Amino acid sequence: MTRPVGPAPVGPDVTRRRLLRGIGAGALGLAALPLAGCALEAAHAAGDSETPEDELTFLISNLDGGWVPSKSAISSYEANVWQQLTDKLVHTDEKGTITPWIAESWDVASDSTEFTLHLKDGVTFSDGTALDADAVVANLDVWAKGRPDAGIAKVGLFPGSTYDGAEALDERTVHVRFTAPSLSFLPTLGYHGCLLLSPESVARSLGEQSDLAHQIGSGPFVLDSWAASDHVTLVRREDYDWAPPVLGRGGAAALRKLTFKVLPDDTLRASAARAHQSDVSYNVNPQVLDSFTEAGFTIEVPRYLGFTHGFRVRTNVAPFDDVRVRRAISRGIDRDEILRTVFTKDWESATSWLQSSVPEAEDHSDLFPFDPDSAAQLLDDAGWTGRSDDGYRTKDGTELAFTLYPTPYLTGSVPEAELISQQLGRLGIRVATQKIDVAGYSGKVEDNPDQGLAEVTRSFVDAGTVAGVITADGEDWFALEDSDERLVDLAGQVAGTADRTERAGVIDELSQHVLEQAYFIPLEQNVQRIYVQTPELSGITFNAVAIPSYHAATKTGSGSDGEGADA
């Protein structure tokens, strides 16, 4: 067996020090964090005092995804705003359980191809227009099909490929048809991409939709003001009275005002939380979380239903067109070292390409063990036996090398990519890393057909939607088109079965096939959203995709009169 003679291995202590330098204050604790007063002033903070008890200040690194719903509704950033401005037809919780919201009940055909939604009476959008059956049909149509001629995309995980249309039977009844069983339809109505907007908003041009002021929802808050890369301020909608019962509060929201302030620097967001200059600081460095817990802050690290954090592989891009190389990369990654070095005890290793909270997920970690000896042999077998002057593997004069672009949607992705670069370097693979911001990430990575590895931080509310991203009819994640007949067959069975027990078995077969072929290289269970909250804040509920609702949220002293609250 040929042994790597390339870059010298980096010891764990050196690795940890280097990585911590890259992610800020790290494990040094809160005392090491700089004061954030100047930065907050620049971000239009309201001074150094705590916000009033009926207001909430939420610090976020960016809102660069814009306000076209088809582009930003599922963003880890803008979704925090959308959740307060809009409602959904159903509420889906972190276990995938659906409960009524705007649809107060529904009927399902025995073959799951037809659904009848019965809508709550008296619901209106914030401009006063009715959220009626016609409005729901307008939303369903754009979720399923988009408006391609206008540049408006469909919702990627909505079962649009089998959507056969919807019609308003009366003002409060909607009939929806599919050409094949659609077990995922009802749960996906609670997906953050399926937000309800007024028909006028839905019909606007792409340019008009980019203005948040044109997005009219029916949620518990309405827009007060916004400025790009600066802030979004929402105020309570006083006549709101149709929250999902699961939130535990009726009537208007307890909080009067929500302000989302953009503060790009992770360390400054953490220091603002420490100084009680914010109520919520979003996605701070994981290495300071223990210090916040010790100081009495509330740390929320909700895990959503969806895919684990990992790499989807474009199999038509060299060297990833060789399954031996894909498997070698997967077996050359030490996931335990990543957890020890980059994250904290709140993170766990991936056990499949699906989050362990997904009901159909099984433990298949035996299909991607850390096994550097096996990885080296696979690379030898694939013909990567030569060496460059720098000690990296070569084949026919070509060096085994590629670039990782850490996702901007996951805190810790930069040091994680750097550590993976070191780990694969020990196998003789040259891995460069390059940081890309949110604005440039899609073009450079997700939509770039020449980029072999793309990080996945994707949620869903029902595993039946998986087929929509891995086959040629959907997003063709693995660039296989229809060449893998087994994948196509299994994906079709997942999407088309009307029996949940039968579907669970097929999903497990599909998972094993994806992992055996190393189409997906799992890393860790996805904790994409980190909320550092003041201990005075309570009443927050997270949905299936780990986005909070602040309708029932209170701060110490706010909402104490019980007005609007359920008994």
N, C-alpha and C positions, 0 to 999 in steps of 0.2 A: 504494500500500500504506500502510495506517495504521501509524504507528510508536508504540510505547509512550511515553507521556509521564508515566508514574506514578513510582514510587519511583526515586530516583537509584541507578544501579548502584554496587555496593560493590566497591572495588578488591581485588585478590587478597591484598595484604598485610594490609589491614584485616580482610578476611574471615578469614584464617588466624588472626590474633591473637584475634579475637572467638571463633572456634570453639575454639581451644586453651584459652581461659579457661573454656569450657563443659565441657571434658572432663578437667580436672585438670592434672597436672604437664606433660602434653604432651611436647614435644620437649626439655624442659629437662634430661632425663636422671635417673638414679637419685639423684644428689645432692640434687635438689629434692624428693624424696619424704620426707614426715614419718615419724618412727618410729611403729611400730604397736603397741608394747608395751601401752599402756593399752587400745587397742581389742581386742587379742587377749585380754587378761585378761578384758575384759567378755564376750568370746565363748568363755570357758572354755578359753583357751589354757593349756598346761601350763608356763608360765614362759617365760623368754627363751632357753632353751637349745634346741639342735636336738633333734628327736625321735629316739628310739632307732633303731638300724639295722634292726630288724624291725617298725617301725611307720611309717605314712605319715599325714601331716596334709594335708588338702585344703581350701583356703579357697574358699568359694563365696558369691556375692552373696545368694542366697536359695534356699529350698526351699519356696516358697509354693504350689506346684502341688498339694500334698497327695499322698496315697498310694493313691488309687483308681487302679488300673492303667490303666483306659480313659481317664483324664484326664491322668495324668502320665508314663506310660511313654515317650511320645515327647517329653517336655519336655527342653530343653537342660540343665536343672538336675537334676531327679530321675533322669533316665536314667543319670547317672554313678553313682548308688547302685544302681539296679535292675540294672545290668550286672554288679555284683559279687554280688548276692544270688540271681540267677536264671540259668538256662541257656536255650538255644534249640535247636530241632530241627536247624538247620544253622547254619554260620558263613558269613556273606557278607562278603567283603573289599571294600576301597575300589574295586576294579574290577568288582564285581558277581559275582565268582567264588564259587560255593558249594562248600563242603567239609563232610564229615560232622561231626556233633556228637552229640546224643542220637539222632538218626536216623543210623545208621551206614551205611545204604544205602537205595536206593529204586528202584522200578520205575515207568515212565511209559507209559501207553497211547499208541498211535501218533497219536491225535488230541488228546492232552494234556487229556483230560477226566477221566481216572481216574489215581490215584496210589496206590502201595502203599509205606508207610513201614515199614522194619525197624529196630526200636529196639535200642539198646545194652542189654545185660543188666546187672542189678545196680544200676541207678541208683535212688537214693532221694531224696525230699525231706528237708529237715533235721529233720522230725518223725518220720522213720523210715518213712513210707509209701512205697510203690513208685511210681516214675515209670514207669507201665506204659501199655498201650494205652488203657485206660479213662480214665486221667488225660489223655492226649493228646487224646482225643475231647472231653472236657469243655472243654479249652482251645480247641480248634478251633471248637467250637460258639459259644463266647462271642466269639472273635475275629470270626467271620463274621456273627453275628446280634446280639450283645450280649444284654442282658436288659432290654428297654425298659420293662417294667412295674416293674422295680426301679430304673430310672434309670441303668442301666449301659449305656454305649454300646459299639458294635462298634468294631473297629480300622479306622480310616478307609481305609487303603490295602490292607487285606486284600481279596481278590477275593470279597467276600461276596455280591454280587448274583447270581452264578452258582453259588454253593456249594449243593450238593444233599445234603450230609450226609457223615458219617464213621462208621465202625463198627470195633470191635475184632474182628479175626479170631481172634486169640489174645493172650496176654499181651504179646507183643512185636511185633505186626503190626497196622497201621492201614490201612484202605482208605478213600480220600477220593474223592468224586465231585463233578463240576461239570456243569452243563447246557450249557456251551460251553467251547471250548479255553481253558486257563488257563496260559499260559507264565509268568505272574508268580507262580504259587503257590509253587514251590520257593524262588526267591530271597527272597520275602517272608517265609518262615519264619525268615529271619535278621534281619528288621526289628525295631527296638527295641520296637515295640508288641506283638510276638508273643513275649512272655516266658512261660515255663512256671511255673505256680503249682499248688499242690496242689488237688485237687478241693474240699477243704473251704474253701480261700481263695476259689476261684472262685465257690462257692455262697453266700458271705456277703452280707449286705445292704450297701447303699451306705454306711451309717453305719459298719458294722463294717470295711469295706474301707479307710476313711480312717485306721485305726490301723495303722501299719506293723508292729506286733507280730503282727497277724493275717495278714500276707502271708508264706506259707511257700514258699520256693523250693528249688531243688536246687543252687544255685551254690557257688562256692568260699569264700564268706564267709556268716556268719549274723549276725543282729541281736544286738547287745549292749545298746544303749540308744538312745533318741532323744527329742528334745524339740522341739516346733514352733518354727520360726524360730530355732533355736539350734544343734543338732548332730544327727548320726547317727553312731553308732559301730558298726563291724562287727568281728567277730573271725573268725579262720581256722577253717574247718571241717576238722577233722583227717582225717576219713575220705573226703574228696573225691578222686575218682580217675577222672573222665570228662571232662576238659577236651578241647576240640577239638585234634587233633594240630597244627594250624597255629600254635597258641600256643607250641609248642616246649617244653612242660613237662608232665610227668605228675605224678600225686599231688597232695598238698595244696599250697596257695599258699606262696610263700617268705615273704611278709610275714605277721606274726602279727595285725596290727591296722590298720584303716583308720578314720580319723576325719574326717568331713566337718563343717567348722565354718562357720557362717554369719557372714559379715562383709560387710555391704552396700556399704560404700564402696570403689569401685574403686581409689582411690589408696592406701588403707590395705592392701588386699590386695597391691598391688605393693610397698609398703614392707615388709610382712611377709616377702615373698619375698626382698627385698634383704637383710634382717636374718637370713635363714636361720631364720625362725620358722615356716616352712611348707615342705613338700616340693613341693606343687603349689598355685599360685594361679591361679584360673580367671577368664578374661575380664577381664583388665586392659586399660587404655587402650592401643590399638594404637601410639600415638605414643611409648611408652617401650620398645617391644620391642627396638629396635636397641641401646639402652643395656644391656638385660639380656644380649643376645648378646655385647656387648663385655666384659661382666663374667663371662662363662663359663657363664651359665645355658643350659639347653636350652629352646628355644621350639618348641612344636608348634602348628601352625595347619592341621590336617587339613581337607581339603575333602571334603564328603560327596557321595554321589550324590543327586540331587534337583533341585529348582527353584533358579534363581538368586535372589538377593535382589532383590526388586522389588515392584511393586504389582499386585495383582489388582483389577480394576475391576468394580464392580456397575453394569451398564449400564442399570439401571432407575432410577438416581438421577441427577437433574440436577446439574451440566451434563454428566455422563459418558454420558448417553444419546445424545450426538451424537459420532459417530466422529471428526469433525474436531477436536473439543475433545480427545478422547483422544489423537489423533495429535499435536496441538500440544503437549500436556503432555510426551509422550514425546520430541519433537524439541527441546523447550526445556530439557531437562536435560543439563548438561555433565558427563558421567561421568568424563572425564579430570580435570576440576577437583576432583571428589569424591575421586578416588584420590589426587591430589596433596595435598589439604588435610586430609582426615580419616583416611586410611589410610596404609599403607606399601607397600613393594615386594612384600610377600607377597600383596597383593590385585590382582586383574585385572578389567578391564571385562567385563561380560556380553556374550556373543556370541549368546545366544538366551534363551528363558525356561527352558531346561534347562541345568544345569551342563555345562561342556565335558567333564567326565569321564564323563558318561553315554554309553555306547557309541553310541546312536542320535542323539546331538546333532550338528547341523551349524551352521556359522557363518552366522547371518542378521543380523549387526549392521548390514547395509545397510538393513534394514527399520526401524531406529530410530536414525538418525544424529542427532548434535547439529547442528541447523540452525535457528537462531532466526529467520532470515528466512522460511523455509517455515512455521515455527510461527506467526509473526505473520500471515501470509497466510491460514492455515487458520482462525485466530480471526476475522479479518475476514470470510472467506467464511461463517462460522457466525453472523455477525450481531453479534458482540461488538465493535462499533465506537464505542459511546459511551464517555464518561469520567465517573467520579465526581469529587467535589471533591478526593479524594486522588490522582487520576490513574489509578485502576484502571479496567479495561474494564467496560462495562455493556451490557445488552441489555434493551430494554423496561423500563427503570428498575431492573433487577436487577443487582447487582454480581457479577462473575465471581470467586467466592471459595469457599474450602473450607478444612477443617482437616486437618492430618496429625497422627496419633498415633504417634510413633516406637515401634517394637516394643521391649519390654523384653528380648527374647530375643537381641538382637544388640548387642554392644558397638560404640559409635560411631554408633548409629542416631539419637541426639538431634542431634549436630552435623551429621550428614548431612541430616536433615530441615530443619534451619535453613538449610543451604546451598541445598538445593532450593527452599526458600521464597524466598531471595534471587534465585536464577536465574529462577524463574517470575515473580517480581515485576518483573523487567526486561521481561517480556512484557505486563505489566499485569494479572497474576493475583494477587489477594490470597490468600496462603497463611499461615494461622496454624499454629503447632505447639503441642502440649500433651502433656506427659509423663504416661504412665499406668503404674502398677506392674503386676506380673504378675497380682495378684489381680483387678484391675479391667479388664484389657485385653480379655479375651474378651467381656465384656458390652458394653463401649464400642465395640469395633471389630469383632472377628471375628464376633460373633453379632448385630451391630446392622444391621438391613436398611437403615437410613438413612445409613450411612457408605459413601460412594462408593469410597474407596480404602482398601485394607487391605494392610499389608506382608506379604510371604510369606517365611518362612524355613523351608521344609518339605523334608524329605528323603523319599526312597523308595529302594528297592533294585532296582526293576525298572520301566522306563518303561511297561510295560503297565498299571500301576495308575493312570496319569494320568487315564484315562477316569472313574475313580471320584470325582474331585473337580470335574470341569468340567461334568457333565451333570446333568439333573434327577433322575436315578436315584441320584446321589451327593450331593455337597455343593453343586452348582450355583454354583461360585465366581463366575461372571460374571453371575448373576441373569438368565439367558436363558431358563430353563425349556427348552422344546424349540423356541424360535423360530428358532434358527439351524440349519437342516436340514443344512447342510454340516458344521458342528461335530458334530452328533449322529451323522451318518453316519461321519465319520472316527473319532470316539471309539469307536463301536461296532466298527469294523474293528480298531482297536488292541486292544481288549479281547478280540475273538473270533477272531483269526487263530491258526493253529497253526504257522505258519512264521516263524521269526525274521527272515529276510532280507526277506520280504514285509512283515512288521510294521515293520521299520526304515524302509522307504519311506513307509509310511502315517504313522508318527510324524513324519517330516520334513514331510509335507504338512500335518499337523495343526499343527505348530509354525509354519509359514509363515502359516497361516490365522489363528492366534491373534495373531501379531505384526502382520500386515497390518491386522487389525481393532482393534488396540491394546486387546485384552481384558486383556493383561498388559503392564506397562511395566517392562522389566528395568533393573537398576541395575548391580550388580557380581556377580562370581562369589562365591558365598556362603562366607565363612569365619566361621562362626557360633561356633566354639569355639576359644578361645585358652588354651593351657596353658603357664604359666611354671613350669618344673620345675628343681629342684636338679640340678646336674650329677652328683650321686651316684646318681641314679635311672635305671634302665635296665630293658629287658625289657618295655616297654609295647607293646601291640598295639592298633591302632584298627580298628574294623569299617567297614562300608559307610556308616554314618551318623556317622562320626567320634567314636564313643564309645569310651573306653579300657577295656581289660581289665587288671586288676592281678593276675591269677592268676600270671603268670610274672614280675611285676615284682620287682626287687631294688634295695636300696640298698647302697652300698659296704660290704662285710663281711657283708651278709645273704645267706643261702642259699649261702654260699661252700663249705659242705661237700658241695654237690651232691645232698643228700638230696632225693628226690622228682623230681629233674630227669632228663629224657631224656638218654641217652648221645649 
